[in-house]
């Protein structure tokens, strides 16, 4: 059995892969407590026409399902270097993943604070738990470096950018 820090280190390796490719430095892994079952690194944020579909979590969930739907998704954890957005949070719930562990909070678009009790029944019945700020400082370093690069236009001058660059 590995620790949350171990799996977050693996998610950070995915974030480094994204960062090295000029992408927004979000990485994630999906694990069962012993093994990594799927990985994802953000794509589609670099260049002139960024997209909001190829998030690390979506790519990892797709990989997980391509391998065959796990029999007990509730026993799985997803480790993300940034708090999942609303789209990814919903996809995690629909995939039946029981636990979200993230490093850095998304003050602009994080979805884990949603009140599930006011959403439709499908989401209300979700039993997902959230563990924030595991290895936060390590993840923050990637985001500060990303937003400090003049060539990176993705979310430049956004609330997230300003918040991140103001962090100590």
N, C-alpha and C positions, 0 to 999 in steps of 0.2 A: 504494500500500500504506500503510495507516494503522498506528499503533502501538497497543499494548495500552492505553496511557493514553488515547488518543483514544476507543477503544471503551468504556473504563470510564467516561469522562466522559458518554458517551451513556447508559450504564446508571445512572449517578448522576442523570441528568435524569429517568429513569423512577422512581427512588427518591424524588426530590423530588415527583413527581406523586402517588405513593402517600402520602407524608408530608403533603402539602397537603390530601389527602382524609381525613386522620385515620387512615390505614392504616399498618401496619408498613412502614418505609421500605426495602423491598427492590425493586430494579429489575434488569432484565437486558436484554441484547441478544444476538442471535445474528448473527455476521458471518462473511464468507468471506475476510476480510483486506482487502477493498476496500470492500464495501458491508454495511450492516446489512440483514439479511433478515427479522428478526422482533424484536419488542419485547414486554416484559411488565412490569407494575407490580403489586405485591401488592394483592389485593382480599380481602375477606371477613374481615379481622382486626378491623375496627372494629364497634362496636355490641354488643348484648347477647348475640348468638349467633355468635361467630366460628367460622370453619371452617378446616380445615387442608388444603383442596384447591386453592384459588385462589392458589397460589404464583406468583411472577413467572416462574419458569423453566417451569412447567407451561403457563402462558398463552402464553409465547413459543414453546414447542415446538408447541403446538396451532396457533398462527398459522403457523408454518413449514410444518407438514404440510397446513394448509388451502390453502396456496399451491402445493402439490405437493411430494412427497418429493424432497429434493435428491439428485442422482445420487452425490455424494461427500460424505456427512456427515462423514467422517473429516477433511476439509479445513476443517470449520467450527470456530469457537470460540464458546463461550458465556461472556459476561462478566456476573458477578453481584456485586452490592454486598455480599452476604453469602454465605459458604460454603454451597453447596447442602446441604439436609437429605438424609436417606436416600432419601425418596420421589423427590426431584428428581434426586439422583445416579443412581438406577436409571433414571429416565425419560431422562436425558441419555445414559446408556449404551445403552438400548434404541433411542433415536433415532439412534444411530451418530455422535454428535458427538464429535470427536476431542480436543477441548481445552477445559478448564475454567479460566477465569481469575476469581479472586474477590478482593474487597477486604478484607472483615472476616471473621475466623474466628468460627464458631458453636461456642462451647465447650460448648454444651448439646446440640446436635443435628446438628452437622456430619457429613456422610457421606463426605467425600472421603478420609478416612483408613482407610476400610474395606479390608481385605485381600481383594482380588478372588480370590486363589488358593484361598481356603477356601469360596467361594461356588459355586453350581451352574455348570456348564460355560458356559452362555450369558454369564454375567458374567466368568468366568475368561478368556475369549477377547477381552475388551474391550481396546482399545488407547487408552484415554483418558489424557491427561497433565493434570496439575494445576499451575497457577501461582498461588501464594497472595500476598496482601498488596499487590496493585497498587492504589495510591491508597487505602490502608487508612485513613489519617487523615481523608480526606474522607468516607468512608463512616461511620467512627466518629462523626463530628459529628452525622449524622442519627440514629444509634441513641441517642446520649446525649440529644439533644433529645427524641426520642420517649419514652424512659424517664423523662425529667424532667417531662413533662406529666402532671399529676395525673389528667386525664380519660382517659388511655390505660391501660386495664386489661389489655391483651393482654400476656401474659408478665410482668406486674408482679410484683415480688419473686421472680422466678425466678433461677436461677444465671446465666443470660444477662444479665438486668437488673443484678444485683449486679456481675458481672464488667465489664460495659460502663461503668457509672457509676464504677467504680474506676480506669478507664483514664485516663492523662494525655494 
